[in-house]
Amino acid sequence: MNTLNTSSEIAETEKIFCPSCGVAVASSDTQCHNCGSDLTVSEEESEARDASSINPIATSTPKPERKKSSKTAEISSAKKEQTTLIFVSVAMLLLFSVLGYQGLISGKKGFSLSGAAGAGAQPETQNPSVNSRAIQPDAPPPKVITDKSVLERIDVLKAQYEKETDKSKKRLAALALSEVFIENERLDLGGEWSIAAFEATDRNETKLLLRAANLYDDAKEHATAAQLYARYLELDPKNPDARVDYAICLLNQGLQREGVTEMRRVVDEHPTHQKAHLNLGILYAQIERWDEAKKLWQTARNLNPNNDAGKRAAELLERYGAQQ
């Protein structure tokens, strides 16, 4: 390793200037003490440098400078690229860390977020909003469970599930695990164990599959939720509520055409489905197809003007009725 020269030592020797950063260095130095660039040059490069000094380019404040060797230029270019990459990486990490928390806007959990399709799998105390599965920002990072007693309970239930051979008891253990994770705001894991319970029934209890789809959707894992909704609808294609939730789940993934197609199917097959009319009207309004939107809202309002969906439809008609 070369020893760094002090400023006084440089002053006592013949000064030259680093071709990369312009800092004064001693003629005996082989490496710049400021930027680390290689100061050694070949005879051809030295002759070229001396020749160029005969007719230098005129500047307002000329500085003693020599041409960069190809090796020095490569080192300097590599350093610039490295610095740029580091800067871009840091910027992207900061951006993702900000975006990752933008979804933290709701204190609800579990089935309280379930939409129309949750009717067969949710508690009777639920009072869902008109469009509780409306398009949401991305979810925050999953919550880490740290409570020792909860972790111990999870371990006990997992051991019970693994050793159980009776399918009905295996189903109960899986559902108990699902409830524990729901209570601790890990809806994704609640959905995972709902699927385990569904498998324990030899895939006969389809409402458990629907429950899993609802939980993954509430956890904003829309891709997984969409797959589960599609799987459920293969078993029960006539469930309009599940198809409405499936449509909104597709929209949450940016699959506009697919989402509208599924919502349109519900309206066509179930002309009295109020929420499907309301939501499809909202989708048409977003692309300024106002005539179709208003007709759908009028139908939604007329089907039941006294519930949440009817009141919401009346509000939209009042607000956007003049749009052409």
C-alpha positions as CSV (number, residue, x, y, z in Angstrom):
1,M,0.0,0.0,0.0
2,N,1.3,3.5,-0.9
3,T,1.8,5.9,1.9
4,L,-0.2,9.1,1.5
5,N,1.9,12.3,1.0
6,T,1.2,15.3,3.1
7,S,0.8,18.8,1.5
8,S,4.3,19.9,2.8
9,E,5.9,16.8,1.2
10,I,4.2,17.6,-2.1
11,A,5.4,21.2,-2.0
12,E,9.0,20.0,-1.6
13,T,8.9,17.8,-4.7
14,E,8.1,18.5,-8.3
15,K,4.3,19.0,-8.6
16,I,2.2,17.4,-11.2
17,F,-1.6,17.1,-11.3
18,C,-3.8,14.1,-11.1
19,P,-5.5,13.7,-14.5
20,S,-8.7,12.4,-12.9
21,C,-9.4,15.0,-10.1
22,G,-6.8,17.8,-10.7
23,V,-5.2,17.5,-7.2
24,A,-1.5,18.3,-7.0
25,V,0.7,15.2,-6.4
26,A,4.4,14.5,-6.3
27,S,6.1,13.3,-9.5
28,S,7.3,10.2,-7.7
29,D,3.7,9.2,-6.7
30,T,2.2,6.2,-8.5
31,Q,-1.3,6.7,-7.2
32,C,-3.4,9.8,-6.5
33,H,-3.8,10.4,-2.7
34,N,-7.2,12.0,-3.3
35,C,-9.0,9.7,-5.8
36,G,-6.8,6.7,-6.0
37,S,-6.2,7.0,-9.8
38,D,-3.2,5.4,-11.4
39,L,-0.5,8.0,-12.1
40,T,1.8,5.8,-14.1
41,V,2.0,6.4,-17.9
42,S,3.7,4.7,-20.7
43,E,6.5,6.3,-22.7
44,E,4.2,6.8,-25.6
45,E,1.6,8.6,-23.4
46,S,4.4,10.7,-21.9
47,E,5.6,11.8,-25.3
48,A,2.0,12.5,-26.4
49,R,1.5,14.6,-23.2
50,D,4.7,16.6,-23.9
51,A,3.8,17.2,-27.5
52,S,0.3,18.4,-26.6
53,S,1.9,21.0,-24.2
54,I,3.4,22.7,-27.2
55,N,0.1,23.9,-28.5
56,P,-2.4,23.7,-25.6
57,I,-6.1,24.6,-26.0
58,A,-6.6,28.1,-24.8
59,T,-8.8,28.6,-21.7
60,S,-9.5,31.5,-19.4
61,T,-7.6,29.9,-16.6
62,P,-5.2,27.3,-18.0
63,K,-4.2,24.5,-15.7
64,P,-1.3,22.1,-16.1
65,E,-3.0,18.9,-17.2
66,R,-2.1,15.7,-19.1
67,K,-4.2,13.5,-21.2
68,K,-5.9,10.6,-19.4
69,S,-4.6,7.2,-20.2
70,S,-7.2,4.7,-21.3
71,K,-6.8,2.8,-18.1
72,T,-7.5,5.9,-16.0
73,A,-10.5,6.8,-18.1
74,E,-11.9,3.3,-17.6
75,I,-11.4,3.5,-13.8
76,S,-13.0,6.9,-13.7
77,S,-16.0,5.7,-15.8
78,A,-16.4,2.6,-13.7
79,K,-16.5,4.7,-10.5
80,K,-19.1,7.0,-12.0
81,E,-21.3,4.1,-13.0
82,Q,-20.9,2.5,-9.5
83,T,-21.9,5.8,-7.8
84,T,-24.9,6.1,-10.1
85,L,-26.1,2.6,-9.4
86,I,-25.7,3.1,-5.6
87,F,-27.7,6.3,-5.8
88,V,-30.5,4.7,-7.9
89,S,-30.7,1.7,-5.5
90,V,-31.0,3.8,-2.5
91,A,-33.7,6.0,-4.1
92,M,-35.7,2.8,-5.1
93,L,-35.4,1.4,-1.6
94,L,-36.7,4.7,-0.1
95,L,-39.6,4.8,-2.6
96,F,-40.7,1.2,-1.8
97,S,-40.5,1.8,1.9
98,V,-42.8,4.8,1.5
99,L,-45.3,3.0,-0.9
100,G,-45.3,-0.1,1.3
101,Y,-47.0,1.8,4.1
102,Q,-49.6,3.8,2.1
103,G,-52.1,1.0,2.5
104,L,-52.3,1.4,6.3
105,I,-55.7,3.2,6.1
106,S,-58.1,0.8,7.8
107,G,-58.5,-0.5,11.3
108,K,-60.9,-3.2,10.2
109,K,-59.8,-6.8,10.1
110,G,-61.1,-10.3,9.3
111,F,-64.6,-10.7,7.9
112,S,-65.5,-7.1,8.7
113,L,-63.9,-6.3,5.3
114,S,-65.7,-9.0,3.4
115,G,-67.8,-8.0,0.5
116,A,-71.0,-9.6,-0.9
117,A,-69.5,-13.0,-1.2
118,G,-68.8,-13.3,2.5
119,A,-72.4,-14.0,3.4
120,G,-71.9,-17.8,3.6
121,A,-68.8,-17.6,5.6
122,Q,-68.9,-14.6,7.9
123,P,-70.4,-13.9,11.4
124,E,-74.0,-12.8,11.5
125,T,-72.9,-9.6,13.2
126,Q,-71.2,-8.3,10.1
127,N,-72.6,-5.1,8.6
128,P,-70.6,-4.6,5.3
129,S,-70.5,-1.4,3.5
130,V,-72.0,-1.1,0.0
131,N,-68.6,-1.6,-1.7
132,S,-66.4,-2.8,1.0
133,R,-64.0,-4.4,-1.5
134,A,-63.4,-1.2,-3.4
135,I,-60.0,-0.8,-4.9
136,Q,-57.5,-0.2,-2.2
137,P,-53.8,0.8,-2.0
138,D,-51.2,-1.9,-1.5
139,A,-51.1,-3.6,1.9
140,P,-48.5,-2.7,4.5
141,P,-45.9,-5.3,5.4
142,P,-47.4,-8.3,7.3
143,K,-47.6,-7.9,11.0
144,V,-45.1,-10.0,13.0
145,I,-46.6,-11.9,15.9
146,T,-44.4,-11.5,19.0
147,D,-46.8,-12.4,21.9
148,K,-45.3,-15.5,23.5
149,S,-48.6,-16.9,24.7
150,V,-50.0,-16.6,21.1
151,L,-47.0,-18.2,19.6
152,E,-47.2,-21.1,22.1
153,R,-50.9,-21.5,21.2
154,I,-50.1,-21.6,17.5
155,D,-47.4,-24.3,18.1
156,V,-49.8,-26.5,20.1
157,L,-52.5,-26.2,17.4
158,K,-50.0,-26.9,14.6
159,A,-48.8,-30.0,16.4
160,Q,-52.4,-31.2,16.9
161,Y,-53.2,-30.6,13.2
162,E,-50.1,-32.6,12.1
163,K,-50.7,-35.6,14.3
164,E,-54.5,-35.8,13.8
165,T,-55.8,-38.5,11.5
166,D,-59.5,-37.9,11.9
167,K,-60.4,-35.5,9.2
168,S,-63.2,-33.7,11.2
169,K,-60.7,-33.0,14.0
170,K,-58.1,-32.0,11.6
171,R,-60.6,-29.5,10.1
172,L,-61.3,-28.1,13.6
173,A,-57.6,-27.6,14.3
174,A,-57.1,-25.8,11.0
175,L,-60.0,-23.5,11.7
176,A,-58.8,-22.8,15.2
177,L,-55.4,-21.8,13.7
178,S,-57.2,-19.6,11.2
179,E,-59.1,-17.8,13.9
180,V,-55.9,-17.2,15.9
181,F,-54.2,-15.6,12.9
182,I,-57.3,-13.5,12.2
183,E,-57.4,-12.2,15.7
184,N,-53.7,-11.2,15.4
185,E,-54.2,-9.4,12.1
186,R,-52.6,-12.0,9.8
187,L,-55.4,-12.4,7.4
188,D,-53.2,-14.1,4.8
189,L,-52.3,-16.9,7.3
190,G,-56.0,-17.1,8.3
191,G,-56.7,-17.7,4.6
192,E,-54.0,-20.3,4.4
193,W,-55.4,-22.3,7.3
194,S,-58.9,-22.0,5.9
195,I,-57.7,-23.7,2.8
196,A,-56.2,-26.4,5.0
197,A,-59.6,-26.9,6.6
198,F,-61.2,-27.1,3.2
199,E,-58.7,-29.8,2.1
200,A,-59.5,-31.7,5.3
201,T,-63.1,-32.0,4.2
202,D,-62.0,-33.6,0.9
203,R,-62.9,-30.3,-0.7
204,N,-66.5,-30.7,0.0
205,E,-67.1,-27.7,2.2
206,T,-66.9,-25.0,-0.4
207,K,-67.7,-22.2,1.9
208,L,-64.2,-22.7,3.5
209,L,-62.7,-22.0,0.1
210,L,-64.8,-18.8,-0.2
211,R,-63.7,-17.8,3.3
212,A,-60.1,-18.2,2.3
213,A,-60.6,-16.1,-0.8
214,N,-62.3,-13.3,1.3
215,L,-59.4,-13.3,3.8
216,Y,-56.7,-13.1,1.2
217,D,-58.6,-10.3,-0.5
218,D,-59.0,-8.5,2.8
219,A,-55.2,-8.9,3.3
220,K,-54.8,-7.2,-0.2
221,E,-53.2,-10.3,-1.7
222,H,-55.4,-9.9,-4.7
223,A,-53.6,-12.4,-7.0
224,T,-54.1,-15.3,-4.6
225,A,-57.6,-14.2,-3.8
226,A,-58.6,-14.0,-7.5
227,Q,-57.3,-17.6,-8.0
228,L,-59.4,-18.8,-5.0
229,Y,-62.5,-17.0,-6.2
230,A,-62.1,-18.5,-9.7
231,R,-61.6,-21.9,-8.1
232,Y,-64.7,-21.4,-5.9
233,L,-66.8,-20.2,-8.9
234,E,-65.9,-23.4,-10.8
235,L,-67.7,-25.3,-8.0
236,D,-70.5,-22.8,-7.5
237,P,-70.8,-20.7,-10.7
238,K,-74.3,-19.4,-9.8
239,N,-73.1,-17.4,-6.7
240,P,-73.5,-13.8,-7.9
241,D,-72.0,-12.3,-4.7
242,A,-68.8,-14.3,-5.1
243,R,-68.5,-13.2,-8.7
244,V,-68.9,-9.5,-7.7
245,D,-66.1,-9.9,-5.2
246,Y,-64.1,-11.7,-7.9
247,A,-64.6,-8.8,-10.3
248,I,-63.5,-6.2,-7.8
249,C,-60.5,-8.4,-7.0
250,L,-59.5,-8.4,-10.7
251,L,-59.9,-4.6,-10.8
252,N,-57.6,-4.3,-7.8
253,Q,-54.9,-6.0,-9.9
254,G,-55.4,-3.6,-12.8
255,L,-57.3,-6.1,-14.9
256,Q,-59.9,-3.7,-16.0
257,R,-61.4,-5.6,-19.0
258,E,-61.6,-8.9,-17.0
259,G,-63.2,-7.2,-14.0
260,V,-65.8,-5.4,-16.1
261,T,-66.6,-8.6,-17.9
262,E,-67.3,-10.5,-14.7
263,M,-69.4,-7.6,-13.3
264,R,-71.4,-7.4,-16.5
265,R,-72.0,-11.1,-16.3
266,V,-73.6,-10.7,-12.9
267,V,-75.9,-7.9,-14.1
268,D,-77.0,-10.0,-17.1
269,E,-77.6,-13.2,-15.2
270,H,-79.0,-11.6,-12.1
271,P,-80.9,-8.5,-13.1
272,T,-82.0,-7.8,-9.5
273,H,-78.5,-7.9,-8.0
274,Q,-78.3,-4.4,-6.6
275,K,-74.6,-4.2,-5.8
276,A,-73.6,-5.4,-9.2
277,H,-75.7,-2.7,-10.9
278,L,-74.2,-0.1,-8.5
279,N,-70.6,-1.1,-9.0
280,L,-70.8,-1.6,-12.8
281,G,-72.3,1.9,-13.0
282,I,-69.3,3.2,-11.1
283,L,-66.9,1.5,-13.5
284,Y,-68.8,2.9,-16.6
285,A,-68.7,6.4,-15.0
286,Q,-64.9,6.1,-14.7
287,I,-64.6,5.8,-18.4
288,E,-67.3,8.5,-18.9
289,R,-70.0,6.2,-20.3
290,W,-72.6,8.3,-18.5
291,D,-75.8,7.1,-20.1
292,E,-75.0,3.4,-19.2
293,A,-73.8,4.4,-15.7
294,K,-77.0,6.4,-14.9
295,K,-79.2,3.5,-16.1
296,L,-77.4,1.1,-13.8
297,W,-77.7,3.5,-10.8
298,Q,-81.4,4.0,-11.5
299,T,-81.9,0.3,-11.4
300,A,-79.9,-0.1,-8.2
301,R,-81.9,2.7,-6.6
302,N,-85.2,1.3,-7.7
303,L,-84.4,-2.2,-6.5
304,N,-84.3,-1.0,-2.9
305,P,-84.1,2.8,-2.2
306,N,-83.8,2.3,1.6
307,N,-80.7,0.2,2.0
308,D,-77.0,1.4,1.7
309,A,-76.7,0.4,-2.0
310,G,-80.0,2.2,-2.9
311,K,-78.9,5.4,-1.0
312,R,-75.5,5.3,-2.6
313,A,-77.1,5.0,-6.1
314,A,-79.4,7.9,-5.4
315,E,-76.4,10.0,-4.2
316,L,-74.5,9.2,-7.4
317,L,-77.4,10.1,-9.6
318,E,-77.8,13.4,-7.9
319,R,-74.1,14.2,-8.1
320,Y,-73.5,13.1,-11.7
321,G,-77.0,13.2,-13.2
322,A,-76.2,16.2,-15.4
323,Q,-73.2,14.5,-17.0
324,Q,-73.5,13.7,-20.7
